[in-house]
Structure formats: C-alpha cells, structure tokens
C-alpha cells in the first residue's frame, strides 16, 4: 500500500469516532422527530433486478473477481424523506442472495466520482442525475475498495469499483424490473452492510466504529416502532 493511501486511511480512521457519533446523533434526532421503523430513508420502493458481474478485477475479493449473475432485491429511497421537489440524498440498497439462505447487502448514496467527491454526500432533485458510492471502503487483499453505481437510464445502473482514490473499473450492470410480481411500494426490508457482507468484502474496524452507532440507533427505532404497532 502506497504512502498516499496510508495517509488517506489514517485520516479516515481519525475521523471515524467523531463521524460515528455525529451519525448516531443525527439518526436519533430524526427518529425522535419522526418515529418510524426507518429514521433515515423512511420511504422508498422495492423492486427485483438482475446483476451481471463481469469478474476479472483482480482484487482478491471473490464476489468482485468472479463473473456471475445475481437475482437481487433493490430499494430506492430518499435519505431524509423530503418532498419530491426538494433536493435530497438518494440511496440505492442491493440485497444479494448467498448460499445457505444468507445474503449480502450493499448500500449506495448519492455522491460524486472524483478522488474526494466519492466520499462526500451530495443532494440532488433527481435520483438519476448523481452517481452513488458506498462512501466508505471495504477491505480486500488488493487494498481498500470503494463501489459506485451510475444510472444509465431509469432501469439500468452500471456498477464499478476502485482502489480507494484510484481509477474506476466496471464491475457489471444492474437491470431493474419494476414490473416484477415481487415488486412492492416499500417492503419492510432492513438492509445492513455491517451484519450482511459479501464474500471477500470485509468491513474495516474503523468503518464499523463509524457506522455502528447510527445502525444501532436505527435498529432500536425499528424495534420500538414494532412494539408500538403490536408486532
């Protein structure tokens, strides 16, 4: 790993504890103001899709390097849930089935694609005008990997991966099927990239420290909401 990559990761680790607490406070604040099973990304739509992976990326992460086809669930949503006319952070969550009834979750949020912009949330009035990334990197044998998704049209996204701030390489294409019989306005699915990882994509300890406080708050909010509803 080069010195510049070490510097970027060191800065990210330093910010993890502060950022994690900020995310936790933000999630708790939204949950208190708007009690719901999903404090963030409260409303959305769930559709099925097919993800075709090209493979051959040489990252050492099996799911990225092996070609394949996955029948996935995809949730599209707005982070804050503002009215459609207002800018918002858009999200795309992808659930990939694995062996033995398991699954892996990927979460993308609207950002940029530049060396710095890929790590910064960006608001937009349309979900199709901004690229999306996983924001934080996964640990792989080749180094820290960031994933990106870009809408080619309303039903097709191109997925890519990059070694931290490096060049993007095409991972594959995700084709959505809005007409699928499994489509629902918003199925009660909770995507969690910390609990549900894909083969070869590990969470760094500092990434867990950054994300875990907000995810714990979200899980508590879901539990509280279900108790109120008698479920």
Secondary structure, 3 states (H helix, E strand, C coil): CCHHHHHHHHHHHHHHHHHHHHHHHHHHHHHHHCCCCCCCCCCEEEEEEEEEECCCCCCCCHHHHCCEEEEEEEEEEECCCCCCCCCECEEEEEEEECHHHCEEEEEEEECCCCCCHHHCCCCECCCCCCCEECCCCEEECCEEEEEEEEEEECCEEEEEEEECCCCCEEEEEEEEECCCCCCECCCCCCCCCCCCCCCCCEECHHHHHHHHHHHHHHHHHHHHHHHHCCC
